[in-house]
Amino acid sequence: MTDRIILLQAPGGVAQFRIEDQRSDPPGNGEITIRHEAIGTNFLDIYHRQGIYPLPSYPAVIGAEAAGIVEAVGSDVADFNPGDRVAYAGPPVGAYCSTRNIASEKVIRLPDAVSFQTAASSLLKGMTAYMLLEKIYDVREGSTVLIHAAAGGLGSILVRWAKSLNASVIGTVSTSEKASRAASYGADHLIVGREADIVAEVKRLTGGIGVDVAYDGIGGDMLLKTIRSVRPFGTAVTIGQAAGPVPPVAVEELRPGKSLCHPSIMAWCSDIGRYRDAAQAAIRALETGIVAEIAAEYALADVARAHEEMETGRAAGSILLIP
């Protein structure tokens, strides 16, 4: 089988992807070579492809998580051997390829109980959930949280993780089918439909108070509704813009004492200590079943179709690329 690499020639649509045969170099000092078994996709990849989050230069290879088998180790690498099952997530991007050389400190050993597909679909999302639920806001027993797109890849993990912390979860979904999925993940209450009055429903469900913390990966006009769904001195967290750029928000919307936070898992993981803490926490969560459902698998060469499906928002779960 020919190894392949996906090059993004310039920011733009899926036509900017170019598939090439990959020539692999041996791992350098402190690096290992991983043969990918599964590659995860995230909305982050779309933001990189579109240029919303620009890359340093082009052509570029995107992709922030993958799982596979160690094929070779460079000098000064003592923790891994060929044949080890491993995964990684976070910066630097470059996962859309058959094999990859990567610094060994970025690599996490994969327990036998966690499949390559599960790791590739859920590691970065699990790390994001850890950051959001345990670091950005300390969700605990008695907390009430609002999670948008509760049946999606990240949303499903957020629901499951929040429930593991004994929080009460209000989720929003676009269809009754997705509501059934989100309910199976543990959501206590679901607001269904794109035209639902989310603020009114949240207030009704919380006795007029609002939620302690709300997680919004939708963007567009949703952020204002999210802020208005948060209780006084609660926190609204914006983590994406699947529905479009976030418009300016008047500071008066934060009265009385609401916080608005815009964290980045990639920035969080730029510190190797934080990265490894988050990755190990996510692996432990994956072992307990806090995972994203896999909505579809595409061959690496079909990356354009995978991105198109992601952008429709129809997929209830994660989409994988298989080299």
C-alpha positions as CSV (number, residue, x, y, z in Angstrom):
1,M,0.0,0.0,0.0
2,T,1.3,3.4,-0.9
3,D,1.7,5.9,1.9
4,R,-0.2,9.1,1.3
5,I,0.0,12.7,2.6
6,I,-2.7,15.4,2.3
7,L,-1.3,18.8,1.5
8,L,-3.3,22.0,2.0
9,Q,-2.1,24.2,-0.8
10,A,-3.7,27.5,0.5
11,P,-6.5,28.5,2.7
12,G,-9.9,27.9,1.2
13,G,-12.3,25.1,0.3
14,V,-11.8,21.4,-0.1
15,A,-10.4,21.9,-3.6
16,Q,-7.2,23.2,-1.9
17,F,-6.4,19.6,-0.7
18,R,-3.8,17.8,-2.8
19,I,-3.1,14.1,-2.3
20,E,0.6,13.0,-2.8
21,D,2.6,9.9,-2.2
22,Q,4.5,10.2,1.1
23,R,8.3,9.7,1.4
24,S,9.1,9.1,5.0
25,D,12.3,10.2,6.7
26,P,13.8,8.4,9.7
27,P,12.9,9.9,13.1
28,G,15.2,12.5,14.4
29,N,16.7,13.0,17.9
30,G,13.9,12.5,20.5
31,E,11.3,11.6,17.8
32,I,9.4,8.5,17.0
33,T,7.8,7.4,13.7
34,I,4.1,6.5,14.0
35,R,2.2,4.5,11.4
36,H,-1.3,5.9,11.7
37,E,-4.2,3.5,12.0
38,A,-6.8,6.2,12.5
39,I,-6.8,10.0,12.2
40,G,-9.3,12.2,14.0
41,T,-11.1,15.2,12.4
42,N,-12.3,18.2,14.3
43,F,-13.9,21.6,13.5
44,L,-10.4,22.9,14.2
45,D,-9.3,21.3,11.0
46,I,-12.0,23.3,9.1
47,Y,-10.8,26.5,10.7
48,H,-7.2,25.7,9.6
49,R,-8.3,24.8,6.1
50,Q,-10.4,28.0,5.7
51,G,-7.7,30.2,7.1
52,I,-9.8,31.3,10.1
53,Y,-6.8,30.1,12.2
54,P,-3.9,30.8,9.7
55,L,-1.0,28.4,9.4
56,P,2.6,29.7,9.3
57,S,3.2,28.6,5.7
58,Y,1.7,26.7,2.7
59,P,1.5,24.0,1.5
60,A,0.7,22.6,5.0
61,V,-0.4,19.4,6.6
62,I,-3.3,19.8,9.0
63,G,-4.9,17.4,11.6
64,A,-4.5,17.5,15.3
65,E,-4.9,13.9,16.5
66,A,-4.2,10.4,15.5
67,A,-3.5,6.9,16.8
68,G,-1.3,4.1,15.6
69,I,1.8,1.9,16.1
70,V,5.3,3.0,16.7
71,E,7.3,2.1,13.6
72,A,10.8,3.4,14.6
73,V,12.4,5.4,17.4
74,G,15.1,8.0,17.2
75,S,18.1,8.4,19.4
76,D,17.5,9.5,23.0
77,V,14.1,7.9,23.1
78,A,13.8,5.4,26.0
79,D,10.1,5.3,26.6
80,F,8.9,3.7,23.4
81,N,9.7,0.7,21.2
82,P,8.6,-0.4,17.8
83,G,5.2,-2.1,18.0
84,D,3.9,0.1,20.9
85,R,0.3,1.3,20.6
86,V,0.2,5.1,20.9
87,A,-1.9,8.3,20.3
88,Y,-1.3,12.0,20.3
89,A,-3.4,15.2,20.0
90,G,-2.8,19.0,20.0
91,P,-0.1,21.1,18.4
92,P,1.8,20.9,16.2
93,V,-0.7,20.0,13.5
94,G,0.2,17.5,10.8
95,A,-1.8,14.3,11.2
96,Y,-3.2,14.0,7.7
97,C,-0.7,11.4,6.5
98,S,0.1,7.7,6.6
99,T,3.1,8.0,8.9
100,R,4.5,10.9,11.0
101,N,7.6,11.7,12.9
102,I,6.7,13.5,16.1
103,A,8.5,14.4,19.4
104,S,8.2,11.5,21.8
105,E,7.1,13.8,24.6
106,K,3.8,14.5,22.7
107,V,3.0,10.8,22.5
108,I,0.8,8.9,24.9
109,R,0.8,5.2,25.4
110,L,-2.5,3.7,24.5
111,P,-4.1,1.0,26.8
112,D,-5.2,-2.2,25.1
113,A,-8.8,-1.5,26.1
114,V,-8.9,1.7,24.0
115,S,-9.0,1.1,20.2
116,F,-7.2,3.2,17.7
117,Q,-10.5,4.4,16.4
118,T,-11.7,5.5,19.8
119,A,-8.5,7.3,20.6
120,A,-8.4,9.1,17.2
121,S,-12.0,10.2,17.5
122,S,-12.0,11.2,21.2
123,L,-8.5,12.1,22.6
124,L,-8.5,15.8,21.6
125,K,-12.2,16.2,22.5
126,G,-11.5,14.5,25.9
127,M,-8.6,16.8,26.5
128,T,-10.9,19.8,25.7
129,A,-13.6,18.5,28.0
130,Y,-11.0,18.2,30.8
131,M,-9.9,21.8,30.2
132,L,-13.4,23.1,30.1
133,L,-15.0,21.2,32.9
134,E,-12.2,20.9,35.4
135,K,-9.9,23.9,34.7
136,I,-11.7,26.7,33.0
137,Y,-14.7,26.2,35.3
138,D,-14.8,23.8,38.3
139,V,-17.9,21.7,37.5
140,R,-18.9,19.6,40.4
141,E,-21.9,18.0,42.1
142,G,-24.7,20.5,42.1
143,S,-23.4,22.5,39.1
144,T,-25.9,23.1,36.2
145,V,-24.3,23.3,32.8
146,L,-25.6,24.1,29.3
147,I,-24.0,22.2,26.4
148,H,-24.8,23.2,22.8
149,A,-24.7,20.5,20.1
150,A,-25.0,17.9,22.9
151,A,-25.1,15.0,20.4
152,G,-22.0,16.0,18.5
153,G,-18.5,14.7,18.9
154,L,-17.3,17.2,21.6
155,G,-20.8,17.7,23.0
156,S,-21.3,14.0,23.7
157,I,-18.1,13.9,25.7
158,L,-18.9,17.0,27.5
159,V,-22.3,15.5,28.5
160,R,-20.8,12.3,29.7
161,W,-17.9,13.9,31.5
162,A,-20.2,16.5,33.2
163,K,-22.5,13.6,34.4
164,S,-19.5,11.8,35.8
165,L,-18.9,14.9,38.0
166,N,-22.6,14.7,39.1
167,A,-23.6,17.9,37.4
168,S,-27.1,18.6,35.9
169,V,-26.9,18.9,32.2
170,I,-29.1,20.9,29.8
171,G,-28.3,20.1,26.2
172,T,-29.4,21.7,22.9
173,V,-29.8,19.7,19.7
174,S,-31.3,20.4,16.3
175,T,-33.5,17.3,15.8
176,S,-35.4,14.7,17.8
177,E,-33.1,12.0,16.7
178,K,-30.1,13.9,18.1
179,A,-32.2,14.5,21.3
180,S,-32.5,10.7,21.7
181,R,-28.7,10.3,21.3
182,A,-28.0,13.1,23.8
183,A,-30.4,11.6,26.3
184,S,-28.6,8.3,26.0
185,Y,-25.3,10.1,26.9
186,G,-27.0,11.3,30.2
187,A,-28.3,14.8,29.4
188,D,-31.0,15.6,32.0
189,H,-32.9,18.1,29.9
190,L,-32.9,18.7,26.1
191,I,-33.9,21.8,24.1
192,V,-34.8,20.6,20.6
193,G,-34.9,22.6,17.3
194,R,-33.0,25.4,15.7
195,E,-35.8,27.8,16.4
196,A,-36.3,27.0,20.1
197,D,-36.3,29.9,22.6
198,I,-33.2,28.7,24.3
199,V,-33.0,31.5,26.9
200,A,-36.6,31.1,27.9
201,E,-36.3,27.3,28.2
202,V,-33.1,27.5,30.3
203,K,-34.7,30.0,32.6
204,R,-37.8,27.7,32.9
205,L,-35.6,24.7,33.7
206,T,-33.5,26.5,36.3
207,G,-36.4,28.3,38.1
208,G,-35.5,31.6,36.4
209,I,-31.9,31.6,37.6
210,G,-29.8,30.4,34.6
211,V,-27.0,27.9,34.4
212,D,-23.7,28.1,36.2
213,V,-21.6,27.6,33.0
214,A,-22.5,27.3,29.3
215,Y,-20.4,25.9,26.5
216,D,-21.0,27.3,23.0
217,G,-19.2,25.8,20.0
218,I,-21.9,27.1,17.6
219,G,-20.9,30.8,17.4
220,G,-22.8,33.3,15.3
221,D,-25.8,34.7,17.1
222,M,-25.9,31.8,19.5
223,L,-23.3,33.4,21.8
224,L,-25.6,36.2,22.9
225,K,-28.3,33.6,23.8
226,T,-25.6,31.6,25.6
227,I,-24.6,34.6,27.8
228,R,-28.2,35.4,28.5
229,S,-28.7,31.8,29.7
230,V,-26.0,32.1,32.4
231,R,-26.9,33.0,35.9
232,P,-25.4,36.2,37.5
233,F,-21.7,35.6,38.2
234,G,-21.8,32.5,36.1
235,T,-19.5,31.8,33.1
236,A,-20.2,31.6,29.3
237,V,-17.5,29.8,27.3
238,T,-17.2,30.3,23.6
239,I,-15.2,27.4,22.0
240,G,-16.0,27.5,18.3
241,Q,-18.0,29.1,15.4
242,A,-19.6,26.3,13.5
243,A,-22.5,28.6,12.5
244,G,-20.3,31.5,11.6
245,P,-18.1,34.3,13.2
246,V,-19.2,35.6,16.6
247,P,-20.5,39.2,16.3
248,P,-19.3,41.9,18.8
249,V,-20.9,41.5,22.3
250,A,-21.7,44.6,24.3
251,V,-20.1,44.6,27.7
252,E,-23.5,45.4,29.2
253,E,-24.5,41.8,28.4
254,L,-22.1,40.6,31.1
255,R,-24.1,42.4,33.9
256,P,-24.2,41.5,36.7
257,G,-20.8,40.0,37.0
258,K,-21.0,37.3,34.3
259,S,-17.7,36.0,32.8
260,L,-17.0,35.4,29.2
261,C,-14.2,33.0,28.4
262,H,-12.6,32.0,25.0
263,P,-10.2,29.2,25.7
264,S,-8.1,27.3,23.2
265,I,-7.1,23.7,23.7
266,M,-4.2,24.2,21.3
267,A,-2.9,27.1,23.4
268,W,-3.5,25.1,26.6
269,C,-1.4,22.2,25.2
270,S,1.5,24.5,24.2
271,D,2.8,23.8,27.7
272,I,4.0,20.2,27.8
273,G,3.1,19.7,31.4
274,R,-0.5,20.8,30.8
275,Y,-0.6,18.8,27.6
276,R,0.4,15.6,29.3
277,D,-2.0,16.1,32.3
278,A,-4.9,16.7,29.9
279,A,-4.0,13.7,27.7
280,Q,-3.6,11.3,30.6
281,A,-6.9,12.6,32.0
282,A,-8.6,12.0,28.7
283,I,-7.2,8.5,28.3
284,R,-8.5,7.6,31.8
285,A,-11.9,9.0,30.7
286,L,-11.8,7.0,27.5
287,E,-11.2,3.8,29.5
288,T,-14.4,4.5,31.5
289,G,-16.5,5.0,28.3
290,I,-16.5,8.8,28.1
291,V,-16.0,8.7,24.3
292,A,-17.5,10.3,21.2
293,E,-19.6,8.1,18.9
294,I,-18.0,7.5,15.5
295,A,-20.4,8.8,12.9
296,A,-18.4,7.8,9.8
297,E,-15.0,6.6,8.5
298,Y,-13.4,7.8,5.2
299,A,-10.3,6.7,3.5
300,L,-7.5,9.3,3.9
301,A,-7.8,10.1,0.1
302,D,-11.5,11.0,0.7
303,V,-10.6,13.9,3.0
304,A,-12.7,16.3,1.0
305,R,-15.8,14.3,1.5
306,A,-15.1,14.0,5.2
307,H,-14.8,17.8,5.5
308,E,-17.9,18.3,3.5
309,E,-19.9,16.0,5.9
310,M,-18.4,17.7,8.9
311,E,-19.5,21.1,7.6
312,T,-23.1,20.1,7.1
313,G,-23.5,19.5,10.9
314,R,-25.5,16.4,10.2
315,A,-23.1,13.9,11.7
316,A,-23.9,12.9,15.2
317,G,-20.4,12.1,16.4
318,S,-16.9,12.1,15.1
319,I,-15.6,11.5,11.6
320,L,-12.4,9.5,11.1
321,L,-9.8,9.2,8.3
322,I,-8.3,5.8,7.8
323,P,-4.9,5.7,6.0
